[in-house]
């Protein structure tokens, strides 16, 4: 027996087929505890046991229903929706579509091509918790960059001196100095009236402890320098818009810091933390993001080549007759790929080597050793004259 689940927000369509592809059961359940019980009861009625559970195919790898299915220990296959659409065309050319039909297609995918798809990994509870925190922190960091870019575009419209004032800093407009000062003085008119004493208090409030005098002098001279201005009322309107963006940016920055601390606390408790951070250039946060994407199920990747393909660093080769084209892999884990450099040639090879070493160290339970990873042979001694 094979089970397919067409997932939706409020309900799910279930289909169970036998080894000949005949639909032996179908049902629609709700997205709640009662629906989960109905699903398990339906599977038990059709031969599901602890020793021989019925495999389940679904188009997502997340959600409460998937978590409940994984907790029962049964094999769960997360099928890519694009693959499902291709399989759907095998059964009909009219492009008809329904929730029940999609559930049947998912069940038949396992019946015919289960070996071509991958079971959801059996990651530990700690690894799953790290994945939640690391992905949330990465999303917050990306959102912080988007908010910073929006603020930068807005300031260029009416207050370019603010961009010059905080140019060259590591965090730019997302820094605590920039957020604090621009919130207090969101327009050129208000910023030009700030005294050195006021700028000093704002910098101290932002948490700055070093080079305060240098920053006070720089900001004071930059804000009071001659610059192009909008009309007074237009400038004030831009200032209100900037203050609203600063509120969102400040909240996002605080969320990034909070999630980073929570991620680090959870990651340090994982057994693979020492192995991941032993690699050069891999800090705690980057290591947590890598662990979040590859998990701690050692059977997930058969070899280093599979890990490289999952990360997108292995190129795709298309050969037909005399034509041979090597292309960059587009279908990949975007979060794991973000942990590596984005240069296409030399750095891709370096990233591939890193992934191979990472797979070996995790599989054997040893830390990264640069003398073994980059072994050098001594030059042969020269003969004496």
Order of alpha helices (4+ residues) and beta strands (2+ residues): beta-beta-beta-alpha-beta-alpha-beta-alpha-alpha-alpha-alpha-alpha-alpha-alpha-alpha-alpha-alpha-alpha-alpha-beta-beta-alpha-alpha-alpha
